[in-house]
């Protein structure tokens, strides 16, 4: 796992870099039963209206069915291969279980081909094993963390991310998340030991606009370059600065205001909010 650069044979190659994919298992395609065709929406909903801007095009992809629940208790599995997944920043590992079933899991740092992974309360706290947080020793790095028992992992699923289990009290476990937020989660929820692999993903430089188009992301157009019917900043004679405080295409303030619902039920589980780069530590409303 590392970053590879090329000779500057063109303007796009000069600053571009790619992952070396050294951790992948060569010649190990994804089983057909664990991948489905990914349909493109172009950012449109079921009414044909654009709800996510700057989407469209991109390379054809298949979605890999990843096991986020890790509920195969008492059945050991062997890591058959580590594979690339175009739908996420981390790698995925194909696990062959003793009963013949195959599943994809998120590949943590240090998980190699041939390793054995297990799930359940009796599983040892080793890299790649999934346990309830009531059975995980304090101070360990964990990922793929559930917020509700049985619903599957929701937190720390991207490349290089992990949380730290810092305390347990009654039926609650206390976590320190990558953002700095300290949060309570039911101790019955499951998590996987270790940190997600491919931590060098954040250092990859695309180098040219075309690589962004391959990912299905179209160009972003400034509001001041549009017509008044298309954006609140549009129109005017000649170039303008917008003439008002910056807003979104729908007229909402774009100055970094809070977007969290004031009465969201899970706010009571947050002991310390993450820190904002601009305003310091955020306050709970």
TABEL-V446667 format. One record per residue. RES is the residue in one letter. PSI is psi as a letter, one per 40 degrees, with the letter a starting at -180 (none if undefined). D_FIRST is the distance of its C-alpha to the first C-alpha in Angstrom with 2 decimals. Layout:
res: {RES;RES}
psi: {PSI;PSI}
d_first: {D_FIRST;D_FIRST}
//
This chain:
res: {X;X;X;X;X;X;X;X;X;X;X;X;X;X;X;X;X;X;X;X;X;X;X;X;X;X;X;X;X;X;X;X;X;X;X;X;X;X;X;X;X;X;X;X;X;X;X;X;X;X;X;X;X;X;X;X;X;X;X;X;X;X;X;X;X;X;X;X;X;X;X;X;X;X;X;X;X;X;X;X;X;X;X;X;X;X;X;X;X;X;X;X;X;X;X;X;X;X;X;X;X;X;X;X;X;X;X;X;X;X;X;X;X;X;X;X;X;X;X;X;X;X;X;X;X;X;X;X;X;X;X;X;X;X;X;X;X;X;X;X;X;X;X;X;X;X;X;X;X;X;X;X;X;X;X;X;X;X;X;X;X;X;X;X;X;X;X;X;X;X;X;X;X;X;X;X;X;X;X;X;X;X;X;X;X;X;X;X;X;X;X;X;X;X;X;X;X;X;X;X;X;X;X;X;X;X;X;X;X;X;X;X;X;X;X;X;X;X;X;X;X;X;X;X;X;X;X;X;X;X;X;X;X;X;X;X;X;X;X;X;X;X;X;X;X;X;X;X;X;X;X;X;X;X;X;X;X;X;X;X;X;X;X;X;X;X;X;X;X;X;X;X;X;X;X;X;X;X;X;X;X;X;X;X;X}
psi: {h;a;h;h;i;i;i;g;e;i;d;d;d;d;e;i;i;i;i;e;f;d;e;i;h;i;f;g;i;h;i;d;e;e;i;i;h;h;h;i;e;f;e;i;a;e;e;e;i;h;e;h;i;f;i;i;a;i;i;h;i;h;h;h;h;h;g;e;d;f;e;g;i;e;h;i;i;h;h;d;i;h;i;h;h;e;e;i;d;i;i;i;h;h;h;h;i;d;e;e;i;h;i;h;i;h;h;i;h;e;h;i;h;e;i;h;i;i;i;i;d;e;i;i;g;i;h;e;i;h;i;i;e;e;e;h;i;i;e;i;h;i;i;f;h;i;d;h;h;e;e;i;i;d;i;g;e;i;h;e;i;i;i;h;h;d;i;h;h;b;e;i;i;h;i;h;i;d;e;e;h;h;i;h;i;h;e;e;i;i;i;h;h;i;i;i;a;f;e;e;d;e;e;h;h;d;d;i;d;d;d;d;d;d;e;f;h;i;i;h;h;i;d;e;e;i;i;d;d;d;i;d;e;i;a;i;h;a;h;i;e;d;e;i;i;h;i;i;d;e;e;i;h;f;f;f;i;i;e;h;h;d;f;h;d;e;d;e;e;h;d;h;i;i;h;h;d;d;e;a;h;i;i;h;none}
d_first: {0.00;3.78;7.24;9.69;13.41;16.50;20.00;22.34;24.36;25.40;25.61;22.91;20.47;21.39;19.47;16.95;13.19;10.73;7.16;6.25;6.04;5.21;5.65;8.80;12.15;14.10;17.66;17.70;19.41;20.29;23.79;26.52;27.87;24.77;24.50;27.20;27.98;27.17;30.28;30.17;32.59;32.43;32.63;36.07;37.60;40.10;42.82;41.02;40.69;37.61;36.21;32.73;33.01;30.88;29.68;30.17;28.92;25.30;23.81;25.08;22.93;23.37;23.00;21.34;23.56;21.47;23.32;23.49;26.62;25.38;29.09;29.03;30.63;31.52;29.70;26.71;23.87;21.40;17.85;18.28;15.04;11.95;12.62;12.22;14.93;16.51;18.50;16.03;13.00;11.29;10.65;13.76;14.80;18.00;20.36;23.50;26.22;29.11;31.61;29.93;28.41;24.92;23.02;19.72;18.31;15.62;12.59;12.38;10.03;10.85;12.47;12.38;14.58;18.11;18.10;21.18;21.42;24.75;26.52;29.76;31.63;31.69;27.96;26.58;24.42;21.14;17.62;17.89;21.69;23.81;26.98;29.65;29.28;32.60;30.99;27.85;28.36;28.58;25.86;22.92;19.97;20.36;19.27;20.89;24.22;27.53;30.31;32.94;33.02;32.37;31.23;27.49;24.64;24.96;23.17;19.55;17.90;15.51;11.87;11.77;15.50;17.75;21.42;23.42;26.48;29.05;32.41;34.52;38.10;40.31;38.56;35.94;32.50;31.42;27.90;26.30;24.13;21.37;24.14;26.34;28.65;30.27;31.29;33.24;32.20;34.33;33.39;33.79;30.74;27.63;24.13;21.02;19.86;16.57;14.39;12.54;8.77;6.53;8.41;7.39;9.35;12.48;11.87;11.91;15.47;17.36;19.82;22.64;24.66;24.20;20.60;22.09;24.82;22.51;21.38;25.07;25.85;29.02;30.31;31.65;35.31;37.14;40.06;42.42;41.93;43.22;46.74;48.41;48.26;44.46;43.56;45.56;44.59;45.75;48.94;51.15;52.67;50.16;46.92;46.89;44.81;45.28;48.41;47.21;44.48;41.23;41.05;39.08;40.55;42.42;43.88;41.89;41.09;37.73;37.90;35.43;37.90;37.09;36.29;36.37;39.54;41.90;42.91;39.70;40.15;36.78;37.63;39.45;36.21;34.63;35.60;34.01;32.82;29.71;30.43;31.07;30.08;33.52;35.95;34.51;34.52;35.66;38.76;39.49;42.40}
//
